[in-house]
């Protein structure tokens, strides 16, 4: 007994009959109704029938032969459209490659600026240490002046309290500045980690060690100065108790010296205000530099995300068109063979 040939009309009719049964069916069911045929012929026809169902729903009276002709015409029109899309895809790929090169150049430029910024940070830390040393020297001189008389001791004690408070404030300011520099450097390293992980990791470790060492040195220096001040104060109290009787006769002559010391204190206060202004300006410059770096890295990150989305969208569109083209070409080939 000869098997029935799996023509497009026969396969389409079988699909419609199975669809009317209101149950799931597959290619084996279609082959049984057709009476035979190769799956390599039946599968593309079933796929074409499923894709043409929206047309049949709009116009159910259209014959299957006419649907096949429509599929052939659709393939011819879609082929030209696919060629245009492929040409646009090539142009987009060229644009994306150029954009990637620009982004890469920007990243390299930012990376080249990191050593220079680290040197600036180290120089600022050295300046702060020198300033602390100078303030400690001035504080020692003030305490030495207060070892002679009770009145001078009281004035020196007030100056000591004021300077001690300023030292604490400056230490907090220095620690905050170091912390902000550390956070800014860590953020820059994290954004560049994907491109230059090994180099940035090494730079981060070196910077952290230097900051920790500098912070430890500042804390040790402050603790040493504080201990020295306490010893000097204890010594001054003991000496002043012994010299209290002799100091009463010299109070009048020392009032003039107190006026001179007041003038010196005023001059020193003015100098300290000038130093605070300089430190504040340095802090503002460091913050502005951190904001510029963050803005540049944010722009680069947004460009990268946009490029990735465009590439994914183009790949998806190209795959859809290729799938449709392959299905139509396979259907046409099978029809030509039949």
C-alpha positions in Angstrom: 0.0 0.0 0.0 1.5 3.4 -1.0 1.9 6.1 1.5 0.1 9.4 1.0 2.3 12.3 0.1 2.8 15.0 2.7 1.8 18.0 0.7 1.3 21.5 2.2 -2.4 21.3 1.7 -2.6 17.8 3.3 -0.5 18.9 6.3 -2.5 22.2 6.8 -5.8 20.2 6.6 -4.5 17.7 9.2 -3.5 20.6 11.5 -6.9 22.2 11.2 -8.7 18.8 11.9 -6.5 18.2 15.0 -7.1 21.8 16.2 -10.8 21.3 16.1 -10.5 18.3 18.5 -9.7 20.7 21.3 -6.7 18.7 22.6 -3.0 18.7 22.4 -1.4 17.2 19.4 2.1 16.8 17.8 3.8 15.9 14.5 3.1 12.2 15.0 -0.7 12.9 14.9 -0.3 15.0 11.8 1.7 12.2 10.1 -0.9 9.7 11.0 -3.7 11.8 9.4 -1.6 12.5 6.3 -0.8 8.9 6.0 3.0 9.1 6.1 5.8 11.5 5.1 9.1 12.6 6.4 9.4 14.7 9.5 11.8 16.9 7.8 8.9 17.9 5.5 6.1 17.8 8.1 7.9 19.9 10.8 8.5 23.1 8.7 4.9 22.9 7.4 3.5 22.6 10.9 5.6 25.7 11.9 4.4 27.6 8.9 0.8 26.7 9.7 1.2 28.0 13.3 2.7 31.2 12.1 -0.2 31.7 9.5 -2.9 31.2 12.1 -3.4 34.9 12.8 -4.1 35.4 9.1 -6.6 32.5 9.1 -8.4 34.0 12.1 -8.9 37.3 10.3 -9.9 35.6 7.0 -10.8 31.9 7.6 -11.9 31.3 4.0 -8.4 31.8 2.5 -7.2 28.5 0.9 -4.0 26.8 2.0 -2.4 27.3 -1.4 -3.0 31.0 -1.2 -1.4 31.1 2.2 1.7 29.4 0.8 1.9 31.9 -1.9 1.5 34.7 0.7 4.4 33.1 2.7 6.6 33.1 -0.4 5.8 36.8 -1.1 6.4 37.6 2.5 9.8 35.9 2.3 10.8 38.0 -0.7 9.8 41.2 1.0 11.3 40.3 4.3 14.6 39.3 2.6 15.2 42.9 1.5 14.2 44.2 4.9 16.6 41.8 6.5 19.4 42.9 4.3 18.7 46.5 5.3 18.6 45.5 8.9 21.9 43.7 8.6 23.5 46.8 7.0 22.2 48.9 9.9 23.5 46.4 12.3 27.0 46.6 10.8 26.9 50.4 11.0 25.8 50.2 14.6 28.6 47.8 15.4 31.1 50.2 13.9 29.7 53.0 16.0 29.7 50.8 19.1 33.4 49.9 18.5 34.3 53.5 18.2 32.4 54.4 21.4 34.2 51.5 23.2 37.6 52.9 22.1 36.6 56.3 23.4 35.5 54.9 26.7 38.7 52.8 27.0 40.8 55.9 26.3 38.9 57.8 29.0 39.5 55.0 31.5 43.2 55.0 30.7 43.4 58.8 31.2 41.7 58.5 34.6 44.1 55.7 35.6 47.1 57.8 34.7 45.9 60.5 37.0 45.7 58.2 40.1 49.5 58.3 40.9 49.6 62.1 40.7 46.6 62.3 43.1 48.3 59.9 45.5 51.4 62.1 45.5 49.3 65.2 46.2 47.7 63.4 49.1 51.1 62.3 50.5 52.4 65.9 50.2 49.3 67.2 52.1 49.9 64.7 54.9 53.6 65.8 55.2 52.5 69.4 55.4 50.0 68.5 58.2 52.8 66.7 60.2 55.1 69.7 59.8 52.3 72.0 61.1 51.7 69.8 64.1 55.4 69.8 64.9 55.5 73.6 64.8 52.4 73.9 67.0 54.0 71.5 69.5 57.2 73.6 69.6 55.2 76.8 70.2 53.2 75.1 73.0 56.5 74.1 74.7 57.7 77.6 74.6 54.5 78.9 76.2 54.8 76.4 79.0 58.4 77.3 79.7 57.3 80.9 80.2 54.8 79.9 82.8 57.2 78.1 85.1 58.4 81.3 87.0 55.4 83.1 88.6 51.8 82.3 89.7 50.2 85.0 87.5 52.2 83.9 84.5 51.2 80.3 85.3 47.5 81.2 85.3 47.8 82.9 81.9 49.8 80.0 80.6 47.2 77.6 81.9 44.5 79.4 80.0 46.6 79.4 76.8 47.4 75.8 77.3 43.6 74.9 77.6 42.9 76.9 74.5 45.7 75.3 72.5 44.9 71.8 73.8 41.3 72.3 72.5 42.6 73.5 69.2 44.9 70.5 69.0 42.0 68.1 69.5 39.9 69.9 66.9 42.8 69.9 64.4 43.4 66.2 65.1 39.8 65.5 64.4 40.0 67.5 61.2 43.2 65.7 60.1 41.6 62.3 60.8 38.4 63.3 58.9 40.4 64.5 56.0 42.4 61.3 55.9 39.2 59.3 56.1 37.6 61.2 53.3 40.7 60.7 51.1 40.7 57.1 51.9 37.0 56.7 51.0 37.4 58.7 47.7 40.4 56.5 46.7 38.5 53.3 47.6 35.5 54.4 45.4 37.8 55.2 42.5 39.5 51.8 42.8 36.2 49.9 42.9 34.9 51.6 39.7 38.1 50.7 37.8 38.3 47.2 39.3 36.9 45.4 36.2 39.5 46.9 33.8 42.6 47.1 36.1 42.0 44.8 39.0 45.6 43.9 39.9 47.1 47.3 39.5 44.4 49.1 41.4 44.4 46.5 44.2 48.1 47.0 44.8 47.7 50.8 44.8 44.8 50.5 47.3 46.9 48.4 49.7 49.8 50.8 49.6 47.6 53.8 50.2 45.8 52.2 53.1 49.1 51.3 54.7 50.4 54.8 54.3 47.2 56.3 55.8 47.3 53.9 58.8 50.9 54.7 59.4 50.4 58.4 59.2 47.3 58.2 61.5 49.3 56.2 64.0 52.2 58.7 63.9 49.8 61.6 64.6 48.1 59.7 67.4 51.5 58.9 69.0 52.7 62.4 68.6 49.6 63.8 70.2 49.7 61.4 73.1 53.4 62.2 73.7 52.7 65.9 73.7 49.8 65.5 76.1 51.9 63.4 78.5 54.7 66.0 78.3 52.3 68.8 79.0 50.9 67.0 82.1 54.4 66.4 83.4 55.3 70.1 82.9 52.1 71.1 84.6 52.8 69.0 87.6 56.4 70.3 87.8 55.1 73.9 87.4 52.7 73.5 90.2 55.4 72.2 92.6 57.8 75.0 91.7 55.1 77.7 91.9 54.2 76.6 95.4 57.9 77.0 96.4 58.2 80.4 94.7 54.8 81.8 95.8 56.4 84.0 98.5 59.1 85.4 96.3 56.6 86.1 93.5 54.6 88.6 95.6 57.4 91.1 95.4 57.8 90.9 91.7 54.1 91.2 90.6 54.3 94.8 89.7 57.3 94.4 87.5 55.7 91.4 85.8 52.5 93.3 84.8 54.4 95.0 82.0 55.7 91.6 80.9 52.1 90.3 80.9 51.1 93.0 78.5 53.9 92.0 76.2 52.9 88.4 76.5 49.3 89.3 75.7 50.4 91.0 72.5 52.4 87.9 71.6 49.4 85.8 72.3 47.2 88.0 70.1 49.8 87.7 67.3 49.9 83.9 67.7 46.1 83.7 67.7 46.1 85.7 64.4 48.7 83.3 62.9 46.6 80.2 64.0 43.5 81.7 62.3 45.6 82.1 59.1 46.6 78.5 59.3 43.0 77.3 59.9 42.0 79.2 56.7 44.8 77.5 54.7 43.7 74.1 56.1 40.0 74.8 55.2 41.0 75.7 51.6 43.0 72.5 51.3 39.9 70.5 52.5 37.7 72.3 49.9 40.2 71.5 47.1 40.3 67.8 48.1 36.5 67.6 48.1 36.2 69.3 44.7 38.7 66.9 43.3 36.7 63.9 44.7 33.5 65.2 43.2 35.1 65.6 39.8 36.4 62.0 39.8 33.0 60.7 40.9 31.2 62.6 38.1 33.6 61.3 35.4 33.3 57.7 36.6 29.5 58.0 36.7 29.4 59.3 33.1 31.6 56.4 32.0 29.4 53.8 33.8 26.2 55.2 32.2 27.8 55.1 28.7 28.9 51.5 29.3 25.3 50.4 30.4 23.8 52.2 27.3 26.2 50.4 25.0 25.5 47.0 26.6 21.7 47.5 26.2 22.1 48.5 22.6 24.2 45.5 21.8 21.7 43.1 23.5 18.8 44.7 21.6 20.6 44.4 18.3 21.5 40.8 18.9 17.9 39.9 19.8 16.5 41.6 16.7 19.0 39.9 14.5 18.2 36.5 16.0 14.5 37.0 15.5 15.0 38.0 11.8 17.3 35.1 11.2 14.9 32.6 12.7 12.0 33.9 10.6 14.2 33.9 7.5 15.4 30.3 8.1 11.8 29.1 8.7 10.5 30.7 5.4 13.5 29.4 3.4 13.0 25.9 4.8 9.3 26.0 3.9 10.1 27.2 0.4 12.7 24.5 0.0 10.3 21.8 1.1 7.6 23.1 -1.3 10.0 23.1 -4.1 11.1 19.6 -3.4 7.5 18.4 -3.2 
